[in-house]
Amino acid sequence: MRLKSVLSLFFSLIMVIGLLAACNNEVKPPTTNEPTPSEEGNDSEQNSSGTTPRNETLYVNGLQWGPPSTFSPLGGNPSFPIAYANSRSLIYENLFMINMLDGALEPLLGTSYEWTDDTTLHIELNPDAKWNDGEAFTSEDVVYSYELGNKYSISWSNFWEAIDAVEADGDNAVNIRLKQDNPNRLTVLDSLQLVPMMPKHVWEEIEEKSGNDIAKIREEVNPDPVGTGPYKMHTFDNQKITLIRDDNYWGQSLFGGLPAPKYVSHVIYKDNAAGSLAFKKGEVDVSQQFIPQVWKMWEDGAPIKTYVKDKPYYLPGSMPSIFFNMTKDGLNNPDVRRAIAMAIDYDKISELAMSGYSGEMKPSITLDTPSETKYVDQDAIKSLQWTTDIDAANELLDSIGAKKGADGIRVLNGVRLGPWEIECPYGWSDWNAALEIVAQNAKAIGIEIRTNFPEAPVWTNDLQTGKFDIIMNTPAGAVSPSQPWDRARTIMYSEGVAPVGEMAFWNWGRYKNERADELIKEIPTITDEAKLKEMYTELTKIYLEDIPSIPLMYRPWVFHTVNESVWKGFAVEGDGNNIPPQISIDGAGVKDLYQITNK
């Protein structure tokens, strides 16, 4: 429901423009008596109220929280199932599918990729792929889709910071050439699973009709999208968006058949409570909502499962963290930051703020998953990783001469350690609870921290301009091939970061370490795995010694909870299928649709 990371100035401007455009172009859904183009003459089971057979429909929730606005990937804020940051490929597919379990890019419209030289990525395409209007998918569509980002300010324009050209190599292959002065391979690999493939024969006409004016192009609601994916738009209104399976889907040879549900329907609930109640009752099959104390649902007898059978129930996908303002006296001392890190009760944060969904905190720039921990020598960093230890934190502060005053707050070299404000947006209840715990914990070691929960726009401005003491945010949380590099860059990279008072879109605390900058700049150009592990290990050591931020919890990128009242056979940990808990419709998680069956 909320975007907790801001990637770059360019990207942010794109999103703002897109959101404004979306707000100005609300969809006018068809009436129930007026079929959409996709309905005409092909669905005898569809009745006039939009109801579909329950045993043929997979219901999902938690991905759409208001009336649909646009189904155009160029719209800035497209409605379900059109998405950008989650590789949602039910209608518009990507070249490859990201698998969060092992970080692999699995074939979809692309069959393979390889670096043919230092700056050229060659991609082979699946010659069977077709658009749902019967036209062949070719390399010209790939070139066209990428070039849209070069031509207009849209969601995937940022990739052109690293791309020099995208060129067709015959009908079924393309070459992506990197810029010589920014050969960032990781960013380009990200694009393979994020850039939606757009039909050139459809959108060229829309561009021409709009006079190549992106503002007018964004007015295209695109109610019946032409995509290569396994589903087409069926019906939508302010309460529900329903897709219908394309029984001529080209990918049957890739997946071994068609997805089991004939329909995928997203009901738009007014809030978490309404969505959770519907899920418990079996009216929703796959939920992406935060459900507090989810185990109580199956203890009450509902056929509900999480991907991980036991606590913490969900796999980590991001690390919400607190960032220190390095320009503040006292907070610019790494020993003070380490003492705060050791004072924090991470187990309490997990239990009270996250219903126990966060596993044991292991401080690092990597998530505690095999796909990321493989980059770092875990034994080499172990001595630097802190754990909750109030006595050790007090001893550390004593050792550097931070003595407690009459009010119990320590003073170090004439600087009182607090009061410092720690902030996140008002109403983000899990984050609010976490910061209350941090403030209480700090008091136990003689450091005064006070919580501040402003409205989200104020928090965003404080974050970017550096007008904070300590602030919470998620550093680069998306599941992507560029992790953990993107997270390290967001936390530690100092080049291009404006001074306090001006806008910064990464490294909000204004941390600076020349060696960290060198490593972050060089890592995207390295392919030798042993060398990469050496570099990430050194970078992690710098992070654990300097502590520019403290991760407070692990959080799933998406919650994946299923109710097997109607459908069964959803992927679970250890089932041997290597299907990730990406809500059955994102990235490689879409493979779930091909293995579930009616109960």
C-alpha positions in Angstrom: 0.0 0.0 0.0 2.9 2.3 0.3 6.1 3.1 -1.4 8.9 3.4 1.1 11.9 4.0 -1.1 12.7 6.8 -3.4 15.1 5.7 -6.1 16.3 8.9 -7.9 15.3 12.4 -8.7 14.5 11.4 -12.3 12.3 8.5 -11.3 10.5 10.5 -8.7 9.6 13.2 -11.2 8.3 10.6 -13.5 6.1 9.2 -10.8 4.8 12.6 -9.8 3.9 13.4 -13.4 2.3 10.0 -13.8 0.2 10.3 -10.7 -1.0 13.7 -11.7 -1.9 12.4 -15.1 -3.7 9.4 -13.6 -5.7 11.7 -11.3 -6.9 13.7 -14.3 -8.0 10.6 -16.3 -10.3 8.6 -14.1 -11.6 5.6 -16.0 -15.2 5.6 -16.9 -16.0 1.9 -16.5 -18.6 0.2 -18.8 -22.1 -0.2 -17.4 -23.1 -3.8 -16.5 -25.5 -3.8 -19.5 -22.8 -2.7 -21.9 -20.2 -5.4 -22.6 -16.5 -4.5 -23.0 -15.0 -5.3 -26.3 -13.4 -8.4 -24.7 -16.8 -9.8 -23.7 -18.5 -9.6 -27.1 -19.7 -13.1 -28.2 -17.1 -15.1 -26.2 -18.4 -15.7 -22.7 -21.7 -17.4 -22.2 -20.8 -17.9 -18.5 -20.6 -14.2 -17.8 -23.8 -12.7 -16.5 -24.8 -9.1 -16.6 -23.5 -8.4 -13.0 -19.9 -9.5 -13.8 -20.1 -12.7 -11.7 -17.9 -15.5 -12.8 -18.0 -19.2 -11.7 -16.3 -19.5 -8.2 -14.5 -22.7 -9.1 -13.0 -21.1 -12.2 -12.0 -17.8 -10.5 -8.9 -17.0 -8.5 -9.6 -14.0 -6.2 -6.7 -11.8 -5.0 -6.6 -8.7 -2.8 -4.3 -6.1 -1.5 -3.0 -4.8 -4.8 -5.7 -2.3 -5.7 -7.1 0.1 -3.1 -9.3 2.4 -5.1 -11.3 2.6 -8.3 -9.2 1.7 -11.4 -7.8 4.8 -13.2 -5.9 3.5 -16.2 -4.6 0.2 -17.6 -1.8 1.9 -19.6 1.8 1.2 -18.6 2.5 4.7 -19.7 -0.1 6.1 -17.3 2.2 6.6 -14.3 0.0 4.8 -11.8 -1.7 2.0 -13.7 -4.3 -0.2 -12.0 -4.3 -3.9 -11.4 -2.9 -6.0 -13.0 -0.7 -3.5 -14.9 2.3 -2.9 -12.6 5.8 -1.8 -13.0 7.9 -2.5 -9.9 6.6 -6.0 -9.3 7.1 -7.7 -12.7 3.3 -8.4 -12.9 2.9 -10.2 -16.2 -0.7 -11.4 -16.4 -1.3 -9.1 -19.4 2.0 -7.3 -20.3 4.9 -9.7 -20.0 8.6 -9.0 -19.5 11.5 -10.6 -21.1 12.4 -12.7 -18.0 10.8 -13.5 -14.7 12.7 -12.8 -11.4 12.7 -15.6 -8.8 13.3 -14.2 -5.3 14.3 -17.6 -4.0 17.6 -17.7 -5.9 17.7 -14.4 -7.7 17.6 -16.1 -11.1 16.1 -14.5 -14.2 13.9 -17.3 -15.7 12.9 -17.4 -19.4 9.6 -15.8 -20.5 9.6 -13.8 -23.7 13.3 -14.0 -23.7 14.9 -17.5 -23.8 18.5 -16.6 -22.9 20.9 -13.7 -22.4 24.7 -13.4 -22.5 27.3 -10.7 -22.4 29.1 -10.8 -25.7 31.6 -8.2 -24.7 32.1 -5.8 -21.8 29.2 -3.6 -22.8 26.8 -5.6 -25.0 24.0 -7.9 -23.7 22.6 -10.2 -26.3 19.1 -11.6 -25.7 17.4 -14.4 -27.6 13.6 -14.2 -27.9 11.0 -16.9 -27.9 9.9 -17.3 -31.6 6.5 -18.7 -30.4 5.5 -15.6 -28.6 2.4 -13.7 -29.9 0.2 -10.8 -28.9 -3.3 -11.6 -27.9 -4.6 -10.1 -31.1 -2.7 -12.8 -33.1 0.3 -10.6 -34.2 3.8 -12.1 -33.8 6.0 -10.7 -31.0 9.4 -9.7 -32.5 12.6 -7.9 -31.7 11.0 -4.7 -33.1 8.6 -4.8 -30.2 11.4 -5.1 -27.7 13.3 -2.1 -29.3 10.1 -0.1 -29.4 9.3 -0.8 -25.7 12.7 0.2 -24.5 12.8 3.3 -26.8 9.5 4.5 -25.3 11.6 5.1 -22.1 14.2 7.0 -24.1 11.6 9.1 -25.9 9.3 10.0 -23.0 9.7 10.5 -19.2 8.0 7.3 -18.1 8.6 4.6 -15.5 11.5 2.9 -17.2 13.3 6.0 -18.5 15.9 5.7 -15.8 17.4 2.6 -17.5 18.7 4.9 -20.2 21.2 6.3 -17.8 23.1 3.1 -18.4 21.9 2.2 -21.9 23.3 3.6 -25.1 21.2 1.7 -27.6 18.8 -1.2 -28.0 19.0 -2.8 -31.4 17.3 -5.7 -33.3 19.4 -8.6 -34.3 17.1 -10.4 -36.7 13.4 -11.0 -35.8 14.1 -13.0 -32.6 17.1 -11.4 -30.9 18.2 -8.0 -29.6 21.4 -6.4 -28.4 21.4 -3.9 -25.5 24.5 -1.7 -25.6 25.7 0.0 -22.4 27.1 3.5 -22.2 30.9 3.4 -22.1 31.0 5.8 -19.3 28.4 4.0 -17.2 28.7 0.2 -17.9 26.2 -0.7 -15.2 25.3 -4.3 -15.9 23.1 -4.7 -12.8 20.8 -1.9 -13.9 20.4 -3.4 -17.3 19.6 -6.8 -15.9 17.0 -5.2 -13.7 15.4 -3.9 -16.9 14.9 -7.4 -18.3 12.4 -8.2 -15.6 10.8 -4.7 -15.3 10.3 -3.2 -18.8 6.8 -4.3 -20.0 6.8 -5.4 -23.6 4.4 -3.1 -25.6 3.0 -3.9 -29.0 4.5 -1.5 -31.5 1.6 -2.0 -34.0 -0.9 -0.8 -31.3 1.0 2.0 -29.5 2.5 3.6 -32.6 -1.0 4.5 -33.6 -1.8 5.9 -30.2 1.4 8.0 -30.3 0.5 9.3 -33.7 -3.0 10.1 -32.7 -1.7 12.0 -29.7 0.9 13.9 -31.7 3.7 12.2 -29.7 2.6 14.3 -26.7 3.2 12.2 -23.6 0.5 14.1 -21.7 -2.1 13.1 -24.3 -0.7 9.6 -24.6 -1.3 9.2 -20.8 -5.0 10.0 -21.5 -5.3 6.6 -23.1 -7.1 4.5 -20.6 -6.4 1.3 -22.5 -9.4 -0.6 -21.3 -8.7 -3.7 -23.5 -4.9 -4.1 -23.5 -3.1 -6.0 -26.2 -0.5 -8.0 -24.4 1.4 -11.3 -24.7 0.3 -12.5 -21.3 -2.0 -15.4 -20.4 -4.9 -13.2 -19.5 -7.0 -10.4 -21.1 -9.1 -7.7 -19.6 -12.7 -9.0 -19.0 -14.7 -6.5 -16.8 -13.9 -3.8 -14.4 -15.8 -1.3 -12.3 -15.2 0.5 -9.0 -15.5 -2.6 -6.9 -13.7 -5.3 -9.0 -11.3 -5.9 -11.8 -11.6 -9.3 -13.6 -9.3 -10.9 -16.2 -10.2 -13.8 -18.5 -7.7 -16.4 -19.6 -6.5 -16.3 -23.2 -7.0 -19.9 -24.3 -4.7 -19.1 -27.3 -1.9 -18.0 -25.1 1.5 -18.6 -26.8 3.2 -19.7 -23.5 1.5 -23.1 -23.3 4.7 -24.6 -24.7 6.7 -22.9 -22.0 4.5 -23.6 -19.0 3.2 -27.0 -20.2 -0.4 -25.8 -20.6 -2.8 -23.0 -19.6 -3.1 -21.5 -16.1 -5.8 -23.3 -14.1 -8.0 -20.3 -13.2 -10.1 -19.2 -16.2 -10.6 -15.9 -14.4 -8.4 -13.8 -12.0 -10.4 -11.2 -10.1 -9.2 -8.5 -7.8 -11.9 -7.2 -5.4 -11.3 -3.6 -4.2 -11.9 -3.5 -0.4 -12.2 -0.3 1.5 -9.6 -1.3 4.1 -7.5 -4.1 5.6 -10.3 -5.2 7.9 -12.8 -5.8 5.1 -10.2 -7.5 3.0 -9.0 -9.8 5.9 -12.6 -10.8 6.7 -13.3 -11.7 3.1 -10.1 -13.7 3.0 -10.9 -15.6 6.1 -14.3 -16.5 4.8 -12.8 -17.9 1.6 -14.0 -15.1 -0.7 -10.3 -14.4 -1.5 -7.8 -17.0 -2.4 -4.5 -15.1 -2.5 -4.0 -12.2 -0.1 -1.2 -9.6 -0.3 -2.5 -7.7 2.8 -0.8 -7.4 6.1 -2.8 -9.7 8.4 -1.9 -9.4 12.1 -1.5 -12.7 13.9 -2.3 -14.7 10.8 -1.9 -18.0 12.6 -5.2 -17.3 14.5 -7.0 -17.8 11.2 -5.9 -21.5 10.8 -6.2 -22.1 14.5 -9.9 -21.1 14.0 -10.1 -23.8 11.3 -9.8 -21.8 8.1 -7.8 -23.6 5.4 -5.2 -20.9 5.3 -1.5 -21.2 4.6 1.6 -19.0 4.5 4.6 -19.9 2.3 6.7 -20.7 5.4 4.9 -23.1 7.7 6.3 -21.8 10.9 7.3 -18.4 12.3 8.2 -15.9 10.7 5.7 -17.3 8.0 7.0 -15.0 5.3 10.4 -14.7 3.5 12.2 -11.4 3.9 12.1 -9.1 0.9 13.2 -5.7 2.4 14.8 -4.2 5.5 13.0 -1.1 6.9 15.8 0.8 8.6 16.7 4.0 10.6 19.1 6.4 9.0 21.4 8.8 11.0 22.0 12.4 10.0 25.8 12.4 9.8 26.0 16.2 10.1 24.6 16.1 13.7 27.0 16.3 16.6 26.8 13.1 18.6 25.1 11.2 15.8 28.3 11.6 13.7 30.1 9.3 16.2 30.1 5.6 15.1 30.4 4.4 18.7 27.2 6.3 19.6 25.5 4.7 16.6 26.8 1.3 17.6 25.5 1.7 21.2 22.1 2.6 19.9 22.2 -0.5 17.6 23.1 -2.7 20.5 20.3 -1.2 22.7 17.5 -2.0 20.3 15.2 -5.0 21.2 14.7 -6.5 17.7 12.7 -9.4 19.0 10.2 -7.0 20.6 9.9 -5.0 17.3 9.2 -8.2 15.5 6.6 -9.4 18.0 4.8 -6.1 18.6 5.2 -4.3 15.3 5.2 -7.2 12.9 3.2 -10.0 14.5 6.4 -12.0 14.6 6.8 -11.9 10.8 10.5 -10.8 11.0 13.1 -13.4 11.6 16.2 -13.0 13.7 18.0 -9.7 12.7 21.5 -10.3 11.3 22.9 -6.8 10.6 24.2 -6.5 7.0 23.6 -4.9 3.7 22.2 -8.2 2.5 18.9 -9.8 3.3 19.0 -13.1 5.2 18.2 -15.1 2.1 20.4 -17.5 0.1 20.1 -15.3 -3.0 21.8 -12.4 -1.1 24.0 -13.9 1.7 26.0 -15.8 -1.0 27.6 -12.5 -1.8 29.2 -12.1 1.6 31.7 -14.2 3.6 29.4 -14.6 6.7 32.3 -15.7 8.9 34.3 -12.7 8.1 31.6 -10.2 9.2 30.4 -12.1 12.2 32.5 -10.2 14.8 31.1 -6.9 13.6 27.4 -7.8 13.7 25.7 -6.4 16.8 23.0 -8.1 18.9 20.8 -6.7 21.6 23.0 -6.2 24.6 22.2 -3.3 27.0 25.2 -3.9 29.2 27.6 -3.9 26.3 26.1 -0.7 24.9 26.5 1.0 28.3 30.1 -0.2 28.5 30.9 1.1 25.1 29.5 4.6 26.0 31.4 4.5 29.2 34.6 3.6 27.4 34.4 6.7 25.1 33.8 9.0 28.1 30.0 9.6 27.6 29.0 10.3 31.2 25.4 10.5 32.5 24.2 13.9 33.8 21.8 14.5 36.6 18.9 13.7 34.3 20.3 10.3 33.3 21.2 11.5 29.7 24.8 11.1 28.7 27.1 14.0 27.6 30.0 13.3 25.2 32.7 15.9 24.7 30.3 18.6 25.8 27.5 17.3 23.5 24.3 16.0 25.2 23.2 12.8 23.5 19.7 14.0 22.8 17.0 14.9 22.6 17.0 13.6 19.0 13.8 13.1 17.0 13.2 9.9 15.2 10.5 10.0 12.6 8.3 8.1 10.1 4.9 9.0 8.7 1.8 9.1 11.0 -0.5 6.1 10.7 2.1 3.6 9.6 1.3 1.7 12.7 4.0 -1.0 12.4 6.7 1.6 11.9 5.3 3.9 14.6 5.4 1.0 17.0 8.9 0.1 16.0 10.2 3.6 16.6 8.5 3.8 20.0 10.5 0.7 21.0 13.7 2.3 19.7 13.1 5.4 21.8 12.4 3.4 24.9 15.5 1.3 24.3 17.8 4.3 23.9 16.7 5.7 27.2 18.0 2.6 28.9 21.6 3.6 27.8 21.3 7.3 28.6 20.4 8.5 25.1 17.3 10.6 24.7 15.2 9.9 21.5 11.7 11.3 20.9 9.3 10.0 18.3 7.9 12.3 15.6 5.2 11.1 13.3 4.4 13.8 10.7 2.2 13.5 7.7 3.8 11.5 4.9 4.6 14.5 2.6 6.4 16.2 5.5 8.4 13.0 6.2 9.3 12.7 2.6 10.6 16.3 2.5 12.5 15.8 5.7 14.0 12.6 4.4 15.2 14.1 1.1 16.4 17.4 2.5 18.2 15.9 5.5 16.1 17.9 8.0 16.0 15.1 10.5 18.1 13.6 13.3 17.1 9.9 12.8 14.6 8.8 10.2 13.0 5.5 9.0 12.8 4.3 5.4 13.3 1.1 3.4 16.5 1.2 1.3 15.8 -0.1 -2.2 13.4 -2.9 -1.3 12.4 -4.4 -4.6 13.3 -7.9 -5.5 15.7 -7.5 -8.5 19.0 -8.7 -10.0 20.7 -5.6 -8.8 20.4 -6.5 -5.1 22.2 -6.2 -2.8 24.1 -3.6 -4.8 21.1 -1.3 -5.1 20.5 -1.4 -1.4 24.2 -0.6 -0.6 24.1 2.2 -3.1 21.0 3.6 -1.5 22.5 3.5 2.0 26.2 4.4 1.3 26.9 6.0 -2.1 27.8 9.6 -1.7 28.4 10.7 -5.3 25.7 13.0 -6.6 24.2 13.5 -3.1 23.2 17.1 -2.4 24.2 18.7 0.9 21.7 19.0 3.8 19.0 21.4 2.8 18.9 20.3 -0.8 17.1 17.2 -2.2 18.9 13.9 -2.0 17.3 10.7 -3.4 19.6 8.1 -1.8 22.1 8.2 1.1 19.6 10.4 3.0 22.0 10.7 6.0 24.8 12.1 3.9 27.2 9.3 4.8 30.6 9.4 3.1 33.3 6.8 2.8 35.6 7.0 -0.2 36.4 3.3 -0.3 32.7 2.5 -0.1 32.1 4.8 -3.1 34.9 3.0 -5.0 33.4 -0.4 -4.3 29.8 0.6 -5.2 31.0 2.1 -8.4 33.1 -0.9 -9.5 30.8 -3.8 -8.5 28.4 -3.5 -11.5 31.3 -4.0 -13.8 32.5 -7.2 -12.2 31.5 -10.7 -13.3 33.9 -12.9 -11.4 31.9 -14.4 -8.5 34.9 -14.8 -6.2 35.9 -11.1 -6.8 32.3 -10.0 -6.2 32.2 -11.9 -2.9 35.4 -10.3 -1.8 34.1 -6.8 -2.7 30.7 -7.2 -1.1 32.4 -8.6 2.1 34.7 -5.5 2.3 31.7 -3.2 1.7 29.7 -5.0 4.4 32.6 -4.6 6.9 32.6 -0.9 6.2 28.9 -0.7 6.7 29.1 -2.7 10.0 31.9 -0.5 11.3 30.5 2.9 10.3 26.7 2.0 10.8 25.1 4.7 8.6 21.8 2.9 9.2 20.3 0.2 11.4 17.9 -2.4 9.9 15.0 -2.8 12.4 13.1 -5.7 10.8 12.9 -8.0 7.8 9.7 -7.5 5.9 8.3 -9.5 2.9 8.3 -7.6 -0.4 4.8 -8.8 -0.8 2.7 -10.8 1.7 1.7 -14.2 0.3 -1.1 -15.9 2.2 -3.5 -18.3 0.6 -6.9 -19.7 1.5 -7.4 -23.2 0.0 -11.2 -23.3 0.3 -11.5 -23.4 -3.5 -8.0 -23.8 -4.9 -5.3 -26.1 -3.5 -1.7 -26.8 -4.3 -0.1 -23.4 -3.9 3.7 -23.4 -3.6 5.1 -23.7 -0.1 8.7 -23.7 1.2 10.5 -27.0 0.6 8.0 -28.4 -1.9 10.8 -28.8 -4.5 9.1 -26.7 -7.1 11.3 -23.5 -6.7 8.2 -21.4 -7.1 8.7 -18.2 -5.1 6.0 -16.6 -2.8 5.5 -13.7 -5.2 1.6 -13.8 -4.8 1.2 -16.3 -7.6 1.1 -13.5 -10.2 4.5 -11.6 -9.9 7.7 -12.7 -11.6 8.4 -16.5 -11.3 5.5 -16.7 -8.8 3.2 -16.9 -11.8 4.1 -20.5 -12.1 1.7 -21.1 -9.2 -1.2 -20.6 -11.6 -0.2 -23.7 -13.5 0.0 -26.1 -10.6 -3.0 -25.2 -8.5 -6.2 -27.3 -8.9 -9.7 -27.1 -7.6 -10.2 -28.5 -4.2 
